[in-house]
């Protein structure tokens, strides 16, 4: 059984009356690529800052590979928080050498390898102030790798990258997880990216973890949505029929398409029987394939309303 | 301190010496030596030609005198200003542009980060002093002559290092509180102006009060001795003798400022 790479228990952070992080408990296993999802302001970056010791948590604890001491924890971690910052008057390589000095581990070979992995070998002698946003982002990822980490904590790592760059970073992270056996904790609001990359996902909303599991588990947990091809004139007849069936709710049609009904613990056959009893002719019940986006929106919208 | 503390210091040394403020401080240190030596040399030549040794009597125009003049000019405000700028760039500017955050996510404690910065900044001060001393001595000795021993002025340079350390520690306090080098320099300059004004006001009150028979105010001039600026001027004792009280004051400044800056730095949130 894989050991725990990162555990937060009851991590809480308040800014005055506002609770930015509300008893966050997350378990990331070794080898996981854990996607940390949430809308803007959900508390993702606050959580990452607490984990890295950049801000103090009001309550709760962080354990990384069994270590409780923050300094020892960070010996296992390579992290990138939001937009990576560099000394613009230093070259890319000098910035990485500085990172190695403070990491206390890593070598020239590690720097070369990291630069090569992000495609910056050859440009590393240039001053960072001349780098594009994408190059800085790549250099930031390279910097996370130079201290020989076991856990990567990345906050929106594809920010500022063009589609090709985003794919390259995604491929790099997949390769690092697969070949280097790195555990990756990645926060993003790019759902497609998380869906393709992550083995497990946690969804954060208003500072609370509202769901956690594999992408398939999250989708399976979601209410089943059916598109209903039905002869219902006027349309209110269908609404009235659905309203009196516990476990069913009418959802707005997408782009003028068929009416949609969400089922919560209700079998489609029961819905069919109910609609027929109400005098509606049902031609088809078409199950809708949920995506991570559907799950994300349903979880985060529910919380907001 | 973490095992990589030496590497941290080296990294900070590179940063401090490669920054604009560091380079400017080093260049200015050499220039101070050059200006003083050639200035003294010109005055000595003219004094010798015009009015025998009259002008020479007014000031010590030997290499020893030049070393004293260079120290005075260096400490007037040029190099201290660059040192305060360097503190602002190393701490406050790095907090502002988030490069300090990149350091703090490494396996280091905050005290060691601040200590590495402090050591690098003190090294910059030592380098500027060495450059001024070396330039002045190397050029001054052949041009102006070595009439007297320079051990007292050498001690003055050493005391000036202590004074720089005190100033660096003082600048560290606004550096952990404010964002950007400019506000740090402004805060230190305003503080020193206030210190200077009050110090000399108290120094003036005593004799004036005594003159007008106000004996209860006569002792006020002694308060001036407890101002930070008095301790920072400890290097001036190279001529008439060093005062232990000034060094004690300097020690107090260093301890208080490091404690205050560290306490704030440890509690600070980094975005």
Interface residues (C-beta under 8 A of the other chain):
Chain A: X49 X52 X53 X54 X55 X56 X71 X72 X73 X74 X75 X77 X79 X81 X83 X84 X85 X86 X87 X89 X90 X94 X97 X98 X99 X100 X101 X102 X103 X104 X105 X143 X147
Chain B: X2 X3 X4 X7 X8 X10 X11 X14 X15 X18 X19 X97 X98 X99 X101 X102 X103 X104 X105 X106 X107 X108 X109 X113 X267 X269 X270 X271
